[in-house]
């Protein structure tokens, strides 16, 4: 009889993830890249944007728990906002940390602090945005208003890291272009643009008002996804710094809405970003290795 892996599938606004307990992860960690690629395949596997595994082998003086996060191409990512909400809900519901409603999670982007709210949604303190080009990394003198040309079309790029790099492109006022089509057509080339030595997530943003935007994402290592939590945070930060948005913004993504709050200003950017949204279960199952 073939070995099996127990898993839980969850999603945050349609951005879907396979969650593994630590013992299940131990079964596949020696061949994790191939495992992730296979289980994340639609039709042939379970289908998902990424895999998240619980990690308790951490310094408990720094955090309560850790995670391993993989994109569906097998690459390891620093952070994922939608994934963090799902991870936090899973930890809480399964009483892994004695029903703590808020706890510290060690990620490759540092310590992230989620909080389970009374209505079941999850608020995540995403930490301070990273704006210095060398730390994003972004090979330009400034992280804002950098003009490039892709396929003879000019774009103004803005770069922000939320532990992972994001390229934010705001559509001109009254633009008739569809941000989803732009993400599909230009996302792959911008992801790999020479200005981003570690590649980048790409967001096309349509402003509805100072408190509301529409966002479409080409996600690094995944392609088009229904939502991106770190991308929503980075988009709002860039919009505030450019004077386009206020400090509390509803972000409409194809999979649903997120609320993003950032009290930062151009003169005071050392302020954490807070993201609030759903984290929902799809199903539990066993995957045959």
N, C-alpha and C positions, 0 to 999 in steps of 0.2 A: 504494500500500500504506500502511495506517495505521501511525503510530508505535506502538511498544510500550515498556513499562517492565519491566525485569527486577526481580524482587523475591524475597525469602525470607519465608516465613511461619513464625513461631515462637510458642510459648506457654509461659507460666509458670502451671501449675496450671489450664489452660484459659482463662486471661486471654490472648487472642491478639493478635498484633501483626504488621504488615507492615514488614519491614526493607528500607530502600533504601540502596544505596551512594551516595556523594556525586554521581557523574556522573548517576545516574538521577534523583536529587532535583532536580538543576539543570534537568532537562527540564520539571518541573512546578511549580517553586517560585513562579512568577509567578501561578499560579492554584491555589495549594495547598489552599485551603479546599474548593473544589469537587472537586478531585482526591481529597482525603481522604474526603469524604462519599460519593463514588461508589465508590471502591475498597473501602471498608469495608462497603458494603451487602451483607447476605446475599442470596443468590439472584441479584441483579443485578450484584454485584461479586465480590470475593474473599471479603469478610466478615471483619471484625476489630473489636477494641475500640479500636485505635489504629494510628497510623503512626509509625515511628521512622526518622529519617534521620541518617547519619553527618555530622558537621561537623568539618572539620579547620582551618577558618578561625578559630582561636582563639589567644590568647596562650599559647604553649607554656611560659612561665615559671609559669603558673598551673595548667595541666592538661595531660594527655597527649592528650586528644581531647574532643570535644564531641558533643552530639546535638541534633536538633530532635525534639520529641515532640508529637504531635497526638492529641486524643481523636477518636472517630469522628464527632463533629458538626463537625469542622474547627477547634475551638478548641485553642489551644496550652496545654499543662499544664506546671506547674512541675516535677513529679516523678512517677515511677511505679516502684514497687519491683519488680513483676513484669517490667515492661518493661526495667528496668535489668539484671536478671539475663540476659534474652534478649540484650540489646545487648552485654553483657560477653562472653557465650559466643560470639556472632557475631564480635566483634572478635578474640578469642583464636583461634578455629578458622580464621579467614581470614588469620591472621598479619599483621593490620593494624598491630600494635604490636610486631613481632618476638617474638611468643609470650610477652609479659609475662603473668604470672599475676595480677598486681595492678597497677592503674593508676588515675589520677585522671580523672574524667569531669566536664566542665563542664556543669551544668544550670542552669535558671532558679532552682533552689533552692540553688545553690552547688555546691561540689565534693563529688561522691559517689565513694567508693572501693570498687569490687567486687574480689573475689578468686576465682579459679577454684580449687576444691579438687580433691584427688586423685581423689575419687569422681565427679567431673564436675558436682557441685552447685556453686552459686555463693553465696558469702557476701558480703553487701554491708554496708559501714559506711555507715549511712544518715544519719550526723551526729546532732547533738543535737536533741531535740524542742523545738519552740517552744511556750511555755506562756503567754506574756503575751497577754491578750485582744486588745490593739491590733495585735499583730504576726501574729495567726492569720489573718485578723482575725475577731473575735467581739465583738459590741457588748453586752458585759456586764461587770460589775465583777469577776467571777471566771471562770476557765475551767472550773470544776468545780461540779457540783450546781446547775445552773440549771434551774428548773422552767418548762415551757411547756405550752400546751394546743393540740392539733391535733384538729379535729373532735370536740371535747368529751372528748378523751382526754388525760390528763396524761402527760408524759414528763419525765424528768430528763436534761438534756443535759450532756455534758462535751466540751470542745473542745480539740483538740491539733493542731498543724501539724507535718507532716514535710516541710516545703517546700510542701505543699498542705494546705488545711484539712480537718479531719475532725470529725464530730459523733459521739460515742460514747455509745450508749445500752445500759446493762446491764439485762437482764431481771431482775425480782425473783427471789429464791431460790424454787425449786419452782414457777416460773411454767409454765403449760401452753401459753402462746402460742408460736407458731412464728416464729422470727426471720426466716425467709425471707418469710413472708406479711406480717409487719410491714414489712420492707424494701420490698416491692412496694406495699403500701397507703399507707404514710406517707413513704417515701423522697422522692418527688417534691416534696411540700410542705415537708419539712424542708430539702431541698437549697436551696430558694428562700426560706427563712424570713428575715425582716428582720434577725434577729440575725447573719446571715452575708452581709455586703455583697458578697463575691465568690463567693457560693454555697458549697456544701460537699458533700463526700462524707459518706455516712451509714452508720454501722455499728450493727447490732443484735447484741448479744453475750449468749450463754448460757454461764455459768460451770459447767464440769464439776468442776474442782478448782482448787487454787491454781497448778497447773502446766499447765492444759488448758482451752481455751475453744472454743466453736463460734461462727463469725462469718459473718454474711450482710451483703452490701454493696449499697447503692444508690450507684453511682459518678457523681460530677458529670460531666456531659457525655456519659455513656454509658448510664446506667440500671443494671439488674441485671447484674452480672458474676460469673464463677465464682470470682474471687479478686481481692484488692487487697493488694499488699505494704505500701504506706504505711499502709493501713487496719489491717492486722494489727499493725504497729509502734505506731501511735497507740493502738490498743485496749489493748495490753499496758502501755504507758506510763500511760494513764489508770487501768487496773486496779491497777497498783502504787501510784500516788499515792493512790488511794482505799482502799488497804489490802486489796484483794480478791485480788491475785495476787502470786506470788513473781517472782524476777528471770529465770527461764528458763521459757518457756511454749511449748507446742505449740498452734498455732492451726489448727483444722480449718475449712477453707473448702470450698465445694461442689466445687471443682476439685482439692483435695488439701490437704496439710499444709505449714505453714511453721514453722520454729523461730525464735523471737524472744527475744533476750537484751538486757536492759537493767539495768545495775548502779546505776541512779539511785535516789534517795530523795527524799522531800519536802524535805529539807534540802540536797540536792545533785543538781540536775537537769541540770547541765552535763556530761552523760555521753552518748556516742554509743550509738545503738541498732544492734544487729547482726541482720540477717535472713539466713537460709539456706534455700535451696530449689532445686528443679529449674528448668532452662531447656532446652526441647526443641524440635526441629525438626518442622514439619509437612510442608512441601514447598517447592520452588522453582518459579517460574513466570514467565510473561510476561503482562502486562496490556495489553490493547489500548486505546489512548487514543481 
